Amino acid sequence: MGHEPSIGRLFDWTIGESPTAAGASDEIPGPADPGGPAARGRPFVGVRFLCCGTYARIYMTRTGDAYQGNCPRCSQVVRLEIGPGGSDARFFEVG
């Protein structure tokens, strides 16, 4: 109703230091292995996408310098940079 999603719009924020900075694996967690990366979980933050009224977890990139993901409904991209002086919040809202 008069609202067109902004597909590909990019939001950048800076948040606290990377939890993988202490030598954690870049390996993507898989099923099973009780002591492996899947048991530890992959770092994520929660994002509420106001564009479509949806919620999604966005996960840390392999390089550990940002959290990146997209709206599950319209594919709007969000990237949260990780760095000193950033936020320690775990949940965000984006347009």
Rosetta silent file (secondary structure, phi, psi, omega in degrees, C-alpha in Angstrom):
SEQUENCE: MGHEPSIGRLFDWTIGESPTAAGASDEIPGPADPGGPAARGRPFVGVRFLCCGTYARIYMTRTGDAYQGNCPRCSQVVRLEIGPGGSDARFFEVG
SCORE:     score description
SCORE:     0.000 S_00000001
   1 L     0.000   74.723  179.291    0.000    0.000    0.000 S_00000001
   2 L    79.095   -1.062 -179.346    2.295    2.715   -1.244 S_00000001
   3 L  -109.730  116.600  177.288    5.310    1.119    0.456 S_00000001
   4 L  -107.259  125.979 -179.261    8.010   -0.275   -1.768 S_00000001
   5 L   -63.450  145.738  178.858   10.798   -2.170    0.010 S_00000001
   6 L   -92.952   80.736 -177.867   14.293   -0.777   -0.385 S_00000001
   7 L   -67.815  129.971  177.772   16.005   -3.900   -1.614 S_00000001
   8 L    87.626   -2.722  175.877   19.746   -3.688   -1.214 S_00000001
   9 L   -62.737  140.864 -175.224   19.752   -0.686    1.110 S_00000001
  10 E  -116.225  129.926  176.242   22.719   -1.000    3.456 S_00000001
  11 E  -111.271  130.807  179.257   22.779    0.023    7.107 S_00000001
  12 E  -120.246  130.609  172.362   26.139    0.364    8.880 S_00000001
  13 E  -135.714  160.392  173.575   26.715    0.578   12.626 S_00000001
  14 E  -109.769  130.980  177.548   29.731   -0.076   14.773 S_00000001
  15 E  -124.771  175.100 -174.265   29.341   -2.489   17.669 S_00000001
  16 L   -52.485  174.345 -176.922   31.733   -3.911   20.317 S_00000001
  17 L   -59.375  152.736 -177.545   34.822   -6.029   19.687 S_00000001
  18 L   -67.879  129.775  174.978   34.628   -9.368   17.904 S_00000001
  19 H   -67.977  -15.518  179.476   34.133  -12.467   20.087 S_00000001
  20 H   -88.916   -1.445 -178.049   36.299  -14.367   17.593 S_00000001
  21 H   -61.888  -23.789 -178.093   39.273  -12.077   18.193 S_00000001
  22 H   -86.154   23.849  174.004   40.555  -14.522   20.842 S_00000001
  23 L    91.238   17.645  177.055   41.309  -17.177   18.227 S_00000001
  24 L   -67.459  158.524 -176.705   37.912  -18.790   17.721 S_00000001
  25 L   -71.970  147.339  172.992   37.421  -20.798   14.547 S_00000001
  26 L   -85.346   -1.251 -175.547   36.126  -19.324   11.282 S_00000001
  27 L   -65.570  135.956  176.609   34.435  -22.662   10.653 S_00000001
  28 L   -76.081  130.786 -177.644   30.693  -22.565   10.047 S_00000001
  29 L   -64.139  143.514  176.982   28.932  -24.679   12.656 S_00000001
  30 L  -122.638  177.942  179.699   27.405  -27.904   11.482 S_00000001
  31 L   -73.290  161.642  168.981   25.122  -30.454   13.102 S_00000001
  32 L    88.409  -98.837 -166.446   26.240  -33.077   15.588 S_00000001
  33 L   -25.778  103.311 -174.728   29.766  -32.740   17.095 S_00000001
  34 L   -62.731  -22.741  178.937   28.960  -32.005   20.790 S_00000001
  35 L  -105.741    2.155 -174.634   32.283  -30.258   21.410 S_00000001
  36 L   -85.921 -172.214 -177.416   32.540  -28.541   18.032 S_00000001
  37 H   -57.221  -32.779 -179.320   31.622  -25.094   16.766 S_00000001
  38 H   -64.151  -33.413  179.370   27.906  -25.933   16.645 S_00000001
  39 H   -69.576  -36.729  179.117   27.905  -26.507   20.412 S_00000001
  40 H   -75.377  -27.844 -177.451   29.499  -23.105   21.047 S_00000001
  41 L    85.978  155.456  178.726   27.142  -21.411   18.610 S_00000001
  42 L   -99.218  130.759 -177.198   27.892  -18.860   15.993 S_00000001
  43 L   -57.789  136.550  179.508   27.892  -15.217   17.213 S_00000001
  44 E  -148.266  163.923  168.826   24.769  -13.287   16.173 S_00000001
  45 E  -127.788  155.592  178.543   22.696  -10.195   16.931 S_00000001
  46 E   -93.280  138.514  179.793   18.936   -9.824   16.613 S_00000001
  47 E  -130.749  128.764  172.043   17.488   -7.371   14.112 S_00000001
  48 E   -98.711  119.312  179.990   13.897   -6.200   13.772 S_00000001
  49 E   -91.027  106.489 -178.140   13.295   -5.098   10.188 S_00000001
  50 L   -67.760  -24.348 -179.218   10.750   -2.282   10.314 S_00000001
  51 L   -57.826  -37.583 -175.561   10.378   -2.421    6.516 S_00000001
  52 L  -127.914    3.292  179.974    8.414   -5.692    6.728 S_00000001
  53 L    67.112   34.448 -178.696    7.758   -6.144   10.442 S_00000001
  54 E  -116.369  165.868  177.568   10.038   -9.185   10.650 S_00000001
  55 E  -125.745  144.054  175.111   12.812  -10.341   12.957 S_00000001
  56 E  -151.460  154.150  168.916   15.981  -12.206   12.047 S_00000001
  57 E   -87.119  138.519  170.959   19.300  -13.153   13.522 S_00000001
  58 E  -117.814  139.151 -170.416   22.273  -11.839   11.599 S_00000001
  59 E  -104.642  155.715  178.065   25.556  -13.644   12.009 S_00000001
  60 E   -64.176  141.320  177.142   29.177  -12.579   12.261 S_00000001
  61 L   -69.423  162.321  179.039   31.099  -12.658    9.002 S_00000001
  62 L   -59.843  -31.715 -179.335   33.925  -15.160    8.535 S_00000001
  63 L   -78.871  -13.401  177.078   36.465  -12.345    8.892 S_00000001
  64 L    75.724   16.134 -177.829   34.950  -11.337   12.259 S_00000001
  65 L  -101.653   -3.623 -178.424   34.763   -7.634   11.360 S_00000001
  66 E  -165.317  164.331  167.486   30.970   -7.293   11.101 S_00000001
  67 E  -106.177  132.397 -176.869   27.574   -8.896   11.496 S_00000001
  68 E  -139.900  139.718  178.242   25.799   -9.114    8.152 S_00000001
  69 E  -169.173 -167.040  179.898   22.421  -10.387    7.008 S_00000001
  70 E  -150.344  162.843  178.744   19.195   -9.390    5.319 S_00000001
  71 L   -62.753  130.625 -178.706   15.458   -9.058    5.822 S_00000001
  72 L   -68.486  -15.737 -178.574   13.830  -12.461    5.402 S_00000001
  73 L   -99.912  -49.246 -174.600   10.938  -10.933    3.464 S_00000001
  74 L  -110.904   -1.874  177.706   12.340   -8.182    1.165 S_00000001
  75 L    70.105   17.945  174.835   16.098   -8.979    1.307 S_00000001
  76 L   -58.213  131.430 -176.093   17.098   -5.525    2.591 S_00000001
  77 E   -87.532  140.140  172.797   20.779   -5.812    3.548 S_00000001
  78 E  -132.287  137.009  178.167   22.110   -4.833    6.976 S_00000001
  79 E  -134.170  121.854  179.478   25.771   -4.771    8.007 S_00000001
  80 E  -109.934  108.571 -179.253   26.850   -3.960   11.567 S_00000001
  81 E   -69.424  145.450  177.850   30.557   -3.155   11.748 S_00000001
  82 E  -106.004  130.294  179.627   32.502   -4.407   14.799 S_00000001
  83 L  -174.797  169.040  179.027   35.029   -2.057   16.364 S_00000001
  84 L   -64.313  145.597  178.412   36.187   -0.164   19.432 S_00000001
  85 L    81.900    5.547 -179.596   33.802    2.480   20.721 S_00000001
  86 L   -85.728 -171.809 -178.976   30.765    0.653   19.333 S_00000001
  87 E   -86.804  151.049  173.291   27.604   -0.506   21.049 S_00000001
  88 L  -102.702   13.303  179.069   27.329   -3.600   23.242 S_00000001
  89 L   -66.078  150.301  179.663   23.627   -3.964   22.308 S_00000001
  90 L  -110.931   -7.117 -179.969   22.494   -7.378   21.046 S_00000001
  91 E  -132.834  138.404 -177.123   19.238   -6.233   19.384 S_00000001
  92 E  -136.610  157.544  172.125   18.730   -3.539   16.742 S_00000001
  93 E  -119.490  134.899  177.566   15.913   -2.065   14.657 S_00000001
  94 E  -129.093  154.200 -175.516   16.493   -1.037   11.045 S_00000001
  95 L   -71.547    0.000    0.000   14.204    0.682    8.525 S_00000001
